[in-house]
Amino acid sequence: MQLVYPPVCSGCGKMVGRPAGLCTECWSTVRFIERPFCEITGMPFDHDRGDGYVSPEAIANPPSYAKARAAVFHDGVARKIVHGLKYSDRADLATMMAEWMIRAGRDVIDDSDVIIAVPLHRGRLFARRYNQSAELARTLARHCGKPFLPGVMRRIRATRQQVGLGLKARQDNVRGAFQTVPEQVSRVAGLKVLLVDDVLTTGSTVEAATRSLLRAGASRVNVLTFARVASPGEETLYA
């Protein structure tokens, strides 16, 4: 098959040694998220502030989730990879993306019992044909040996695209948008949930989904995404 469809770089299209891989040049431009970062939000610090340090923002406005982690910053080649999975039917990218997420989020993976993806509304799911976050969650579960629970949560209200919206508008946009299916509550009650999405910007979406899971009885929720925006205001630059 590779003789007919040789593997190419997911960033620039050059031939590479493995499917859904990156060439040396594109790999060198990916900005992986490394410590030091806020122990709760996972947002990197500009300098080392000591192990376990929590940012002033997380203290002043503590999120509903316990911890959030992301593999890379959402720019350059990483943004191309996200868009390939999300809009270009490149489900094959989920394996590489999940591998990076495992490296970045081992602590929250180990601290979770089950894996749940942020759901799409049925209208958007019909248009895209699959949920990119579910592809990442399913692949993570397979590699980590954790149960993936599709269908436990649903998006009960169609929302606007979050790109380009400010923090308050994002929060209003997703407020009440998620529901843990009443018949599925027993599958998360008392358990630690790993909530998976593709990109974290302001955290409004994962906040709304987390609150739904906590109301359903989850003991705690951790968040793991492939990418995060370095500064929420930058997202409009990447629309």
N, C-alpha and C positions, 0 to 999 in steps of 0.2 A: 504493500500500500504506500510506503514512503517513497518508492520509486515513481509512483504516479503523482502523489501529493507530498513532495518533500517538505519536512518541517521548516517553518520560517519563524523569524523573530516576531514576537507579539508586539514589539514596539515599532520596528522599522521595516519589517518584511524581508530582511536578509535571511539566507539559509542558515540554519543552526542544527545542532546535533540531536535535539529532542523536540518532540511536539510541545507546543505551548511553552516554549522557553524564550530566553532573551539572549541576544548577542552580547559580546563583551562590552561594547560601547554603550548599549542601552542599560545593561546591568549596572554600569558604573554611575549612571545618573539617578538611579532609584534612591530616594531618601528614606531609608529604614528608620523606624522610631526606636530609639535605644534609651536606656536610663542615662541621666536622671529624669524622672517624670513624676507627676503627682500620683501618689499611690491610689487615689480614688478615681480620678478622671482619666488618667493616663496621658494628660497633656504634658509634653516635654518642657523642662525648665531650660533657661539659657545658661545656667551654670549649676554645678552640683551643690545641692542644699542638704545632703545627708540622706541616709537610707530611711525609707518610710515617711518622707516628708509629704505633707498634704498642702495643696495650694490654698491661699487665702480665699479664692473663689469657691472652692469646694467646702470650706468651713462656713463661709457666709451663706451659701446657697447649696446645701448638701443635696446631691441627686438621690432619686429613689433607688437606683441600682447601687450595688455594693462596690463594684470596680468595673472600669472600662479599659479595654486594651485595643490597640490597632497596630497593624504591621508596618504601614508606610504612610507617608504624606500623600495627599490627593493632588498630585501635580505631575506634569511631564508624562513619562512613560506609564507611571502607575495609573494616571487618569485615563490613558488610552486603554489600558487593560480593563478598568472598570467599565468603560463604555463598550468595549468589545463584548463583555459578558452580558451587559445590561440591554444593549440595543442592537447588537449585530449577530445574535444567535451563536456566540462563541462559548457555549457551555463547556467546551474542552478546557477553557482557561481556569475552571473552578479547581482543578487539581493543584496547579501551581499556586494559585491564590491561597488555597487552604493550607498548603505546606508553609507558606510564609506566615499565615495566621497562627498556626500551631507554634511556630518558633517564638512569635511575639506574645502569645497568650497562654503559655503553658500553665501559669499559676491559676488563671481563671478557669481553664479547662479542668484542671485537677480538682478545683473547688466546686465543680458542678456535677449534678447527677444526670440531667437530661439536657438536650439541645433543642431549641425552638427558633425558627426563623421569623423575622418581622414579615407579616403577610402583606400581599398586594390586594387591593380591592378587585373583585371579580371582573370588573370592566377593564382595568389595566392588565390583569392577568390574561384576559382573552386577547388583548391587543399584542402583548409581548410573547404570549404562548408559554412562558414559564417564568417563575419567580427567581430572580438571580440570587436573592438571599437564601432561598431554600436550596438552591444548587450548592452554595457554599456550606450551608448547615449539613446537608446530606453527606457531602464529601468529608467534612470535619468528623462527623459521627463515625463514618466508616474507618477513617484513619485512627481515631482515638478510642474506638470501642465504647462510645457513649450512645445511648438510645436517642434517635431523632424522632421527634413527635410532630409530624405534620398534621394539620387539621385541628390542633388544640386551640389556636387563636385565629381569629378572623378580623379583617378590616371591614367594619360594618358601615362605614361612611366613606364615599369617594372624596378624596382631598385634592387640592391643587398641588402641582409640582412645588416642592420646597425650594428649588433653586431660585435665587434672587430675592427671597423673602427675608425680612429682618427677624430677629429673635422673637419678638412679641407676635408677629404674624405667623411664624412657624408654630409657636405654641398654640395659638388659636386654631390654626389649620388642622392640627392633629388631635385636639382635645376631644375626647370621647369617640375617637375613630376606631379603637380596638376593643374587642370583646373576647374573653376566654369563653369558649363554647361551654354552656352549662353542663352538657352531658360529658364533657371532657375534664371537668374540674378535678376529678379524683386522680387524674394522671399527673398533676403538678402539685397537689396539696402536700405540704410538708417537705417538698423537694427543693434542691438548689438548681436553678435554671440558668443555662447559658443562652443568652439571647444574641442571635447572629444577624448582622446586616452588612451591606456592602460598604457604605460610607457613613462616617459620623461627622456632622457639621456642628450644629449648636447642641445636639443631644435631645432636641425636642421630640423626635420620633421615638427613640428608644425610651425616653422618659414616659411617654404616653403608654407604650407597650408594657413597660415594666410595671406601671401602676395597675394595669389590668391583671397581670400575672400575680401581683401581690394581693390584690383583692380576691383572687381565686384561691389563695392559700399557699402560694409558693413561699418557702422560708427565706429565700433571698434570690436576687437576680444579678448575674454578672453579664457584661456586654463584651462582645468581641466583633470587631469589624475588620475588613481588609484595609481600609484607608480612613484617614481623618484629615479634615481641612486644618491647616496650620493656624489660621485665624478665621473665625466665622465670616468676617467681612470679605474674605478672599473668594468665597464661593461664587460670587457674581462674576468674577473674572474667568471662571471656568464653565460658565453656562453654555 
